[in-house]
Amino acid sequence: MNEPSTSDIRWNRQDYKAVIILATVSGVLLLGGLGIRTLWGAEDRWANVTREMMQSKNYFLPTINGRVYFDKPLLSYWAIIPFAKIAGDVTETAARLPGAIAALLTTILTFIIGRRLFDRKTGFIAGLLFSTSVMTIYWLRCASADALNLLFIWFAFWTFIAGAKEGRLSYTIAFYCICAAGSFFKGLVVPAVVLAVVGFYSVIELLIEMRKRGLSGGAFKEALSLRLRWLISVSGAVGILCGIAVFVLLFLMPMLATGSWESAQLMWRENVQRFFEPFDHKEPFYVYFEHSMIFAAPWSLLFIVALVSARKWEKNESKWLILLIAAGIFIFFTASGSRRSYYIMPLIPAMAIIIARALRDWFAHKEGAKWLGVAFGVTVAAFLVIGILLLVAFFTPESLIRSVKNRELILDIIKKTPFHLPVSIAIIGGAVASILLLIKNRTRVAFALIVMVAMIGEIWLFTAVVSAGERGRTLARFCITAREILKDVPGEQIALYRTYRSHTGSVIYYLKRSGLDELSKEADLKAFLEKHPQCYIITEDINVGAIQSLHAERLLTQKKDTEERANVLLRISR
């Protein structure tokens, strides 16, 4: 195979201009309204652990509610600390900023890799596609380790492509050190994915090289030396040793600081046991065919056509490299027994580069790219339909909406979301204009316009719509009011009783209290009440009946809504 061209490796003003544009687009989508939404899902883990680390000054012992919580390695918590110190507390924005910034850097890496493998246009288009993939951006705006994981996976791929593949010492050291450091965001996922995919690519390249050179021992040795320099060479050995040193240092720090092996047990449980013998997140083996399309939306149809058209690309190593990276990532996560939708996010930059490479041919009106035009037309038509549905929803009588499930929340979002009407009109107008441009064969302008339409819709979704949806989420407001009532009450006189599991962490976060008793059985409740005749219980409305025989006065009730159970603060006096 021919090596990818290196004639345009030096950057010029156009490259930096492309990075600025992509950083702006990605920054607006990722950073705009980042703190509007209250904590949801597993976000409270990162918020609570970081806050309690800062309060205790012990940055090696993660706790939630004062209890040790070694569910994730330390680096994803440490990443929040600088932003929390600037904000003065672990706010929703501070907790989410590391992931959002990591996602922005991944956008730029997507450009850099696309440019390196193909050209500047391909890299720029790939960056736009990645930064406007709606479900990917949705998950990358969360407080979690996944965005940092994604960044380090693609940072490692870049070092491999840029020099480790040829055995260049500095890049090889960086390659292994990045893999090692990445192990401490979400466990061994980064090195496992990167080394599996790079190994997969290298074996395919080795087989192709052997086919060219013949099957003799000498030919095998030469092929091995050529295709596995990142592993079997002096620079490979040095890189491995450096990576091991980084890993051992980060691995031993929490154990030496705490005297506990829980972090080591975490590594084994979350990465080895879960891969081969999953204890949760079990989905069918074929589920990533669906999830990858969802996370690449609204560009999913373009990917399918681009993948089919890849057989007509010029035969060079860049083509095989990006296709094999995509295939390797997909195979790795499919082979894992533990599967969850957002695990597949590392595939999306590769999908974006593949689509971008095909779009470049389409823009140049190359033969065989016509089906991409059809796919693009269908994508634009989907935007048009979405715009029309939004417009119809805006003018739909409230009486019809009230007959729908979750009607109050839907009514709030549809009727009270700012800019609903202008956004609907903008989406429809942009889609119609894009179709007209497509008819006139002005493909580049049509694509640029539909990307702008996607941005408008996504900015509106992540700011105005999320803000409207927050009116239906009352847990934070309940906890803030309860916090004021309980401000002079000692922590030992407050308990959580059978609080809905997914809300326990959020209750603790918004109460800004730790060390509270968490009671799950009636016997535990009775024992607590005997010990503290005058106390406060935070529970849910469905549990009030269980303590009716007690002298309890309800002080505060969270409004029941379509998304959450009602929470109740009870004052117990006996």
C-alpha positions as CSV (number, residue, x, y, z in Angstrom):
1,M,0.0,0.0,0.0
2,N,1.0,3.6,-0.5
3,E,1.7,5.7,2.5
4,P,-0.6,8.7,3.1
5,S,0.7,11.9,1.5
6,T,2.6,14.1,3.9
7,S,3.0,17.0,1.5
8,D,0.5,19.2,3.3
9,I,1.5,18.4,7.0
10,R,2.7,21.9,7.7
11,W,-0.2,24.1,8.9
12,N,-1.0,27.4,7.4
13,R,-3.5,30.2,8.1
14,Q,-6.4,28.3,6.6
15,D,-5.9,25.4,9.0
16,Y,-5.9,27.7,12.0
17,K,-9.0,29.5,10.7
18,A,-10.7,26.1,10.4
19,V,-9.8,25.2,14.0
20,I,-11.2,28.6,15.2
21,I,-14.5,28.0,13.3
22,L,-14.9,24.5,14.7
23,A,-14.0,25.5,18.2
24,T,-16.6,28.3,18.0
25,V,-19.3,25.9,16.6
26,S,-18.5,23.2,19.2
27,G,-18.2,25.7,22.0
28,V,-21.6,27.2,21.4
29,L,-23.2,23.8,21.3
30,L,-21.3,22.4,24.2
31,L,-21.0,25.3,26.6
32,G,-24.2,27.3,26.0
33,G,-26.6,26.9,28.9
34,L,-24.5,24.2,30.4
35,G,-25.8,24.9,33.9
36,I,-29.5,25.2,33.1
37,R,-30.4,21.6,33.8
38,T,-30.3,20.3,37.3
39,L,-28.3,17.1,38.0
40,W,-29.8,14.0,36.4
41,G,-28.9,10.3,36.0
42,A,-25.5,9.5,37.5
43,E,-24.2,13.1,37.4
44,D,-24.6,13.4,41.2
45,R,-21.7,10.9,41.6
46,W,-19.2,13.3,40.2
47,A,-20.7,16.4,41.9
48,N,-20.9,14.8,45.3
49,V,-17.5,13.0,45.2
50,T,-15.7,16.2,44.1
51,R,-17.5,18.4,46.7
52,E,-16.7,15.9,49.5
53,M,-13.1,15.6,48.4
54,M,-12.7,19.4,48.6
55,Q,-14.4,19.5,52.0
56,S,-12.3,16.7,53.5
57,K,-9.1,17.8,51.7
58,N,-8.5,14.1,51.0
59,Y,-8.3,13.9,47.2
60,F,-7.5,10.2,47.1
61,L,-10.6,8.9,48.9
62,P,-13.8,9.4,47.0
63,T,-17.0,9.5,49.2
64,I,-20.7,10.1,48.7
65,N,-22.6,11.1,51.8
66,G,-19.4,10.4,53.8
67,R,-19.3,6.7,52.6
68,V,-16.4,5.4,50.5
69,Y,-17.4,5.3,46.8
70,F,-14.7,3.7,44.6
71,D,-17.0,3.3,41.5
72,K,-14.7,5.3,39.1
73,P,-11.0,6.1,39.1
74,L,-9.9,9.5,40.5
75,L,-8.9,11.6,37.4
76,S,-12.5,12.4,36.3
77,Y,-13.2,13.8,39.8
78,W,-9.9,15.7,39.8
79,A,-10.8,17.3,36.5
80,I,-13.8,19.1,38.1
81,I,-11.8,20.6,41.0
82,P,-10.2,23.6,39.2
83,F,-13.6,24.7,37.8
84,A,-15.2,24.2,41.2
85,K,-12.6,26.3,42.9
86,I,-13.2,29.1,40.4
87,A,-17.0,28.8,40.9
88,G,-16.6,28.6,44.7
89,D,-18.5,25.3,44.8
90,V,-19.2,22.2,42.7
91,T,-22.0,23.8,40.6
92,E,-23.8,22.0,37.7
93,T,-21.7,24.0,35.3
94,A,-18.4,23.2,37.1
95,A,-19.2,19.5,37.1
96,R,-20.0,19.4,33.4
97,L,-17.2,21.7,32.1
98,P,-14.5,19.0,32.0
99,G,-16.6,16.8,29.7
100,A,-17.7,19.7,27.5
101,I,-14.1,20.9,27.1
102,A,-13.0,17.4,26.3
103,A,-15.7,17.1,23.7
104,L,-14.6,20.4,22.2
105,L,-11.0,19.1,22.0
106,T,-12.3,15.9,20.4
107,T,-13.9,18.0,17.7
108,I,-10.5,19.6,17.0
109,L,-8.8,16.2,17.0
110,T,-11.3,15.0,14.5
111,F,-10.3,17.8,12.2
112,I,-6.6,17.1,12.8
113,I,-6.9,13.4,12.0
114,G,-9.2,13.9,9.0
115,R,-6.8,16.5,7.7
116,R,-3.8,14.2,8.3
117,L,-5.4,11.2,6.6
118,F,-7.0,13.1,3.7
119,D,-7.0,16.9,3.5
120,R,-8.1,20.0,5.2
121,K,-11.6,20.0,3.7
122,T,-12.2,16.4,4.9
123,G,-11.1,17.3,8.4
124,F,-13.2,20.4,8.6
125,I,-16.3,18.7,7.4
126,A,-15.7,15.8,9.8
127,G,-15.4,18.3,12.7
128,L,-18.7,19.9,11.7
129,L,-20.4,16.6,11.5
130,F,-19.1,15.4,14.9
131,S,-19.9,18.7,16.7
132,T,-23.5,18.6,15.4
133,S,-24.3,15.0,16.1
134,V,-27.2,15.7,18.5
135,M,-27.2,12.6,20.7
136,T,-23.4,12.6,21.0
137,I,-23.5,16.3,22.1
138,Y,-26.4,15.5,24.5
139,W,-24.2,13.0,26.4
140,L,-21.0,15.0,26.2
141,R,-22.7,17.9,28.1
142,C,-23.0,15.7,31.1
143,A,-20.9,15.3,34.2
144,S,-19.3,11.9,33.6
145,A,-16.0,10.2,32.6
146,D,-17.2,9.4,29.1
147,A,-16.2,12.6,27.3
148,L,-12.7,12.4,28.9
149,N,-12.5,8.8,27.9
150,L,-13.5,9.7,24.3
151,L,-10.8,12.5,24.2
152,F,-8.0,10.2,25.4
153,I,-9.0,7.4,23.0
154,W,-8.7,9.7,20.0
155,F,-5.6,11.5,21.4
156,A,-4.0,8.1,21.5
157,F,-5.1,7.4,17.9
158,W,-3.7,10.7,16.8
159,T,-0.2,9.9,18.3
160,F,-0.4,6.5,16.5
161,I,-1.2,8.0,13.2
162,A,1.2,11.0,13.5
163,G,4.3,8.9,14.4
164,A,4.0,5.9,16.7
165,K,2.9,3.8,13.7
166,E,6.4,4.4,12.2
167,G,8.1,3.9,15.5
168,R,9.1,7.5,16.1
169,L,10.2,7.7,19.7
170,S,8.4,10.8,21.0
171,Y,5.1,9.7,19.5
172,T,5.5,6.1,20.7
173,I,6.2,7.3,24.3
174,A,3.2,9.7,24.1
175,F,1.0,6.8,22.7
176,Y,1.6,4.5,25.6
177,C,1.6,7.3,28.3
178,I,-1.8,8.5,27.0
179,C,-3.2,5.0,27.1
180,A,-1.9,4.6,30.7
181,A,-3.2,8.0,31.9
182,G,-6.6,7.3,30.2
183,S,-7.0,4.2,32.4
184,F,-7.8,6.5,35.3
185,F,-10.9,8.2,33.9
186,K,-13.2,5.2,33.5
187,G,-10.8,2.2,34.0
188,L,-9.0,0.3,31.4
189,V,-11.3,1.2,28.5
190,V,-8.9,3.6,26.9
191,P,-5.9,1.3,26.6
192,A,-8.2,-1.7,25.9
193,V,-9.9,0.0,23.0
194,V,-6.8,1.7,21.6
195,L,-4.5,-1.3,21.7
196,A,-7.2,-3.7,20.4
197,V,-8.0,-1.4,17.5
198,V,-4.4,-0.6,16.7
199,G,-3.6,-4.3,17.0
200,F,-6.5,-5.2,14.7
201,Y,-5.3,-2.7,12.1
202,S,-1.6,-3.8,12.3
203,V,-2.5,-7.5,11.8
204,I,-4.6,-6.7,8.7
205,E,-1.7,-4.6,7.4
206,L,0.8,-7.4,8.2
207,L,-1.3,-9.9,6.3
208,I,-1.5,-7.5,3.3
209,E,2.3,-7.0,3.5
210,M,2.9,-10.7,3.6
211,R,0.7,-11.2,0.5
212,K,2.9,-8.7,-1.3
213,R,6.3,-10.0,-0.1
214,G,5.5,-13.7,-0.1
215,L,5.3,-16.3,2.7
216,S,9.1,-16.8,3.4
217,G,10.5,-16.4,6.9
218,G,12.6,-13.4,5.8
219,A,9.6,-11.7,4.3
220,F,7.6,-12.3,7.5
221,K,10.4,-10.7,9.6
222,E,10.6,-7.7,7.3
223,A,6.8,-7.3,7.3
224,L,6.7,-7.6,11.1
225,S,9.4,-5.0,11.5
226,L,7.6,-2.6,9.1
227,R,4.0,-3.0,10.5
228,L,4.6,-3.4,14.2
229,R,7.2,-0.8,14.9
230,W,4.9,0.8,17.6
231,L,5.3,-2.5,19.5
232,I,8.3,-4.5,18.3
233,S,11.2,-2.0,18.2
234,V,13.4,-0.1,20.6
235,S,11.1,2.9,20.6
236,G,8.2,0.5,21.3
237,A,10.0,-1.0,24.3
238,V,10.8,2.5,25.6
239,G,7.2,3.6,25.1
240,I,5.8,0.5,26.9
241,L,8.1,1.1,29.9
242,C,7.1,4.8,30.1
243,G,3.4,3.8,29.9
244,I,3.9,1.2,32.6
245,A,5.6,3.8,34.8
246,V,2.7,6.2,34.4
247,F,0.1,3.5,35.1
248,V,1.9,2.2,38.2
249,L,2.3,5.7,39.6
250,L,-1.4,6.5,39.2
251,F,-2.5,3.0,40.2
252,L,-0.5,3.1,43.5
253,M,-1.2,6.7,44.6
254,P,-4.8,6.1,46.0
255,M,-3.8,2.8,47.6
256,L,-0.8,4.3,49.3
257,A,-2.8,7.3,50.4
258,T,-5.8,5.4,51.7
259,G,-4.3,2.0,52.6
260,S,-7.1,0.4,50.7
261,W,-7.1,-1.9,47.6
262,E,-10.6,-0.9,46.6
263,S,-9.4,1.0,43.6
264,A,-7.6,-2.1,42.3
265,Q,-10.7,-4.1,42.8
266,L,-12.6,-1.5,40.9
267,M,-10.3,-1.8,37.9
268,W,-10.8,-5.6,37.9
269,R,-14.6,-5.5,38.4
270,E,-15.5,-2.6,36.1
271,N,-13.2,-3.6,33.1
272,V,-12.3,-7.2,33.2
273,Q,-15.3,-8.9,34.9
274,R,-17.8,-6.6,33.3
275,F,-16.4,-7.2,29.8
276,F,-16.4,-11.0,30.0
277,E,-19.0,-11.6,32.7
278,P,-21.3,-8.6,32.8
279,F,-23.3,-7.9,35.9
280,D,-25.3,-5.0,34.4
281,H,-26.0,-3.0,31.2
282,K,-26.8,-6.2,29.3
283,E,-28.2,-5.6,25.9
284,P,-28.3,-7.9,22.7
285,F,-25.1,-8.2,20.8
286,Y,-26.6,-6.4,17.7
287,V,-27.7,-3.3,19.7
288,Y,-24.8,-1.1,18.5
289,F,-26.1,-1.2,15.0
290,E,-29.0,0.8,16.3
291,H,-27.0,2.9,18.8
292,S,-24.3,4.0,16.4
293,M,-27.0,5.3,14.0
294,I,-28.8,7.2,16.8
295,F,-25.5,8.8,18.0
296,A,-24.5,9.8,14.5
297,A,-27.9,11.4,13.8
298,P,-28.8,13.5,11.9
299,W,-26.0,12.3,9.6
300,S,-26.7,8.5,9.9
301,L,-28.0,7.9,6.4
302,L,-25.0,9.7,5.0
303,F,-22.7,7.3,6.8
304,I,-24.4,4.2,5.4
305,V,-24.0,5.5,1.8
306,A,-20.4,6.7,2.6
307,L,-19.5,3.3,3.9
308,V,-20.8,1.7,0.7
309,S,-19.0,4.2,-1.5
310,A,-15.7,3.7,0.3
311,R,-14.8,0.9,-2.1
312,K,-14.3,3.5,-4.8
313,W,-11.9,5.7,-2.8
314,E,-8.3,5.7,-4.0
315,K,-6.4,2.7,-2.6
316,N,-4.0,4.1,0.1
317,E,-3.3,3.5,3.7
318,S,-5.4,6.4,4.9
319,K,-8.5,4.7,3.6
320,W,-7.8,1.4,5.3
321,L,-6.7,3.1,8.5
322,I,-9.9,5.0,9.2
323,L,-12.1,2.1,8.0
324,L,-10.3,-0.3,10.2
325,I,-10.4,2.0,13.2
326,A,-14.1,2.3,12.8
327,A,-14.5,-1.5,12.4
328,G,-12.2,-2.2,15.3
329,I,-14.1,0.1,17.7
330,F,-17.4,-1.4,16.7
331,I,-16.2,-5.0,17.1
332,F,-14.6,-4.2,20.5
333,F,-17.8,-2.9,22.0
334,T,-20.0,-5.5,20.4
335,A,-17.7,-8.2,21.8
336,S,-18.1,-6.8,25.3
337,G,-20.9,-8.5,27.3
338,S,-21.8,-5.2,29.0
339,R,-23.4,-2.8,26.5
340,R,-25.0,0.6,26.9
341,S,-25.9,3.2,24.3
342,Y,-23.3,5.8,25.0
343,Y,-20.5,3.3,25.2
344,I,-20.3,3.5,21.4
345,M,-19.4,7.2,21.3
346,P,-15.8,6.6,20.4
347,L,-17.0,5.4,17.1
348,I,-18.6,8.7,16.1
349,P,-15.4,10.6,15.2
350,A,-14.4,7.8,12.8
351,M,-17.9,7.8,11.3
352,A,-17.7,11.6,10.8
353,I,-14.3,11.3,9.0
354,I,-15.7,8.6,6.7
355,I,-18.8,10.7,5.9
356,A,-16.6,13.8,5.3
357,R,-14.4,11.9,2.9
358,A,-17.4,10.8,0.9
359,L,-18.9,14.3,1.0
360,R,-15.6,15.7,-0.4
361,D,-16.1,13.5,-3.5
362,W,-19.7,14.6,-3.8
363,F,-18.8,18.3,-3.6
364,A,-16.3,17.7,-6.4
365,H,-19.0,15.9,-8.4
366,K,-16.9,12.8,-8.7
367,E,-18.4,9.8,-10.4
368,G,-20.2,7.4,-8.0
369,A,-21.1,10.0,-5.5
370,K,-24.7,10.5,-6.7
371,W,-26.2,8.2,-4.0
372,L,-24.7,10.5,-1.4
373,G,-26.7,13.3,-3.0
374,V,-29.9,11.2,-2.6
375,A,-29.0,10.5,1.1
376,F,-28.4,14.1,1.7
377,G,-31.7,15.0,0.1
378,V,-33.5,12.6,2.4
379,T,-31.7,14.1,5.4
380,V,-32.8,17.6,4.4
381,A,-36.3,16.3,4.0
382,A,-36.2,14.9,7.5
383,F,-35.3,18.4,8.8
384,L,-38.2,19.8,6.8
385,V,-40.6,17.3,8.4
386,I,-39.2,18.1,11.9
387,G,-39.7,21.8,11.3
388,I,-43.3,21.3,10.1
389,L,-44.1,19.1,13.2
390,L,-42.7,21.8,15.5
391,L,-44.9,24.4,13.7
392,V,-48.0,22.2,13.9
393,A,-47.3,21.5,17.6
394,F,-47.1,25.3,18.3
395,F,-50.5,25.9,16.8
396,T,-52.1,22.8,18.2
397,P,-55.0,23.6,20.6
398,E,-54.2,23.0,24.3
399,S,-57.2,20.8,24.6
400,L,-55.6,18.2,22.3
401,I,-52.3,18.3,24.0
402,R,-53.9,17.8,27.4
403,S,-55.1,14.4,26.3
404,V,-51.5,13.2,25.8
405,K,-49.5,11.3,28.4
406,N,-47.2,13.6,30.4
407,R,-49.4,16.4,29.1
408,E,-48.4,19.1,31.6
409,L,-44.7,18.8,30.9
410,I,-45.3,18.6,27.1
411,L,-47.6,21.6,27.3
412,D,-45.0,23.6,29.2
413,I,-42.3,22.8,26.7
414,I,-44.5,23.5,23.6
415,K,-46.4,26.5,24.7
416,K,-43.8,28.2,27.0
417,T,-40.5,27.6,25.3
418,P,-39.0,30.8,24.0
419,F,-38.4,31.1,20.2
420,H,-40.5,28.0,19.4
421,L,-42.2,29.7,16.4
422,P,-39.0,31.4,14.9
423,V,-37.0,28.3,15.3
424,S,-39.7,26.2,13.5
425,I,-39.8,28.7,10.7
426,A,-36.0,28.8,10.5
427,I,-35.8,25.0,10.2
428,I,-38.4,24.9,7.5
429,G,-36.9,27.8,5.6
430,G,-33.4,26.5,5.8
431,A,-34.5,23.0,4.7
432,V,-36.5,24.4,1.7
433,A,-33.6,26.6,0.7
434,S,-31.2,23.7,1.0
435,I,-33.4,21.6,-1.3
436,L,-33.5,24.4,-3.9
437,L,-29.7,24.7,-3.7
438,L,-29.4,21.0,-4.1
439,I,-31.6,21.1,-7.3
440,K,-29.2,23.8,-8.6
441,N,-26.2,21.5,-7.8
442,R,-24.8,23.9,-5.3
443,T,-23.9,21.1,-3.0
444,R,-21.4,22.9,-0.7
445,V,-23.8,25.8,0.1
446,A,-26.6,23.3,0.6
447,F,-24.5,21.4,3.1
448,A,-23.3,24.5,4.9
449,L,-27.0,25.7,5.2
450,I,-28.3,22.4,6.7
451,V,-25.4,22.4,9.2
452,M,-26.5,25.9,10.3
453,V,-30.1,24.6,10.5
454,A,-28.9,21.7,12.7
455,M,-27.0,24.2,14.9
456,I,-30.1,26.4,15.4
457,G,-32.2,23.5,16.3
458,E,-29.6,22.0,18.7
459,I,-28.9,25.4,20.4
460,W,-32.6,25.9,21.0
461,L,-32.9,22.3,22.3
462,F,-30.1,22.5,24.8
463,T,-31.1,26.0,26.1
464,A,-34.7,27.0,25.7
465,V,-36.3,23.5,25.6
466,V,-34.1,22.2,28.5
467,S,-35.0,25.4,30.5
468,A,-38.7,24.8,29.8
469,G,-38.4,21.2,30.9
470,E,-36.8,22.2,34.1
471,R,-40.1,23.8,35.2
472,G,-41.4,20.3,35.6
473,R,-38.4,19.1,37.7
474,T,-38.9,20.1,41.3
475,L,-36.4,18.0,43.3
476,A,-33.7,20.7,43.4
477,R,-36.2,23.3,44.6
478,F,-37.6,20.9,47.2
479,C,-34.0,20.3,48.5
480,I,-33.1,23.9,48.6
481,T,-36.2,24.8,50.6
482,A,-35.5,21.8,52.9
483,R,-31.9,22.9,53.3
484,E,-33.1,26.3,54.7
485,I,-35.4,24.6,57.1
486,L,-32.7,22.2,58.3
487,K,-29.8,24.6,58.4
488,D,-29.6,24.6,62.2
489,V,-30.5,20.9,62.6
490,P,-27.5,18.5,63.4
491,G,-26.9,16.0,60.7
492,E,-27.4,13.0,63.0
493,Q,-31.1,14.1,63.4
494,I,-31.8,13.9,59.6
495,A,-32.3,10.7,57.7
496,L,-33.3,9.6,54.2
497,Y,-35.9,6.9,54.2
498,R,-36.4,4.7,51.1
499,T,-35.6,7.7,48.8
500,Y,-36.0,6.8,45.2
501,R,-32.6,5.3,44.3
502,S,-31.7,7.5,41.4
503,H,-32.5,10.6,43.5
504,T,-30.6,9.8,46.6
505,G,-27.4,11.4,45.3
506,S,-29.2,14.5,44.0
507,V,-30.9,15.0,47.4
508,I,-27.6,14.9,49.1
509,Y,-26.0,17.3,46.6
510,Y,-28.8,19.9,46.8
511,L,-29.1,19.6,50.6
512,K,-25.3,20.2,50.8
513,R,-25.1,17.8,53.6
514,S,-23.1,14.6,54.1
515,G,-23.0,11.8,56.6
516,L,-26.8,11.5,56.7
517,D,-28.3,8.1,57.6
518,E,-29.9,6.3,54.6
519,L,-32.6,4.0,55.9
520,S,-34.1,1.3,53.6
521,K,-36.0,-0.9,56.1
522,E,-38.8,-0.2,58.6
523,A,-36.7,-1.7,61.3
524,D,-33.9,0.8,60.5
525,L,-36.4,3.6,60.6
526,K,-37.8,2.5,64.0
527,A,-34.3,2.2,65.4
528,F,-33.4,5.7,64.2
529,L,-36.6,7.2,65.7
530,E,-35.9,5.5,69.0
531,K,-32.4,7.0,69.1
532,H,-33.6,10.5,67.9
533,P,-37.2,11.2,69.2
534,Q,-37.0,14.6,67.6
535,C,-35.7,14.3,64.0
536,Y,-36.5,15.0,60.4
537,I,-37.1,12.3,57.7
538,I,-36.8,13.0,54.0
539,T,-38.9,10.4,52.2
540,E,-41.3,10.0,49.3
541,D,-45.1,10.4,49.3
542,I,-45.6,6.6,48.9
543,N,-43.8,6.0,52.2
544,V,-45.8,8.4,54.3
545,G,-48.3,5.7,55.1
546,A,-45.6,3.5,56.6
547,I,-45.0,6.1,59.4
548,Q,-48.6,7.4,59.9
549,S,-48.6,5.9,63.4
550,L,-45.8,8.2,64.4
551,H,-46.4,11.8,65.5
552,A,-45.2,13.3,62.3
553,E,-45.9,16.7,60.9
554,R,-45.4,17.2,57.2
555,L,-43.4,20.4,56.7
556,L,-42.7,20.4,53.0
557,T,-44.0,18.4,50.1
558,Q,-42.4,18.4,46.7
559,K,-45.0,19.0,43.9
560,K,-45.6,15.7,42.2
561,D,-44.9,15.9,38.4
562,T,-44.6,13.8,35.4
563,E,-40.9,13.0,35.8
564,E,-40.3,12.5,39.5
565,R,-42.1,11.1,42.6
566,A,-43.1,13.7,45.2
567,N,-40.6,14.1,48.1
568,V,-41.8,14.9,51.6
569,L,-39.9,16.3,54.6
570,L,-41.5,15.0,57.8
571,R,-40.9,16.5,61.3
572,I,-41.0,13.8,64.0
573,S,-41.8,14.7,67.6
574,R,-42.4,12.0,70.1
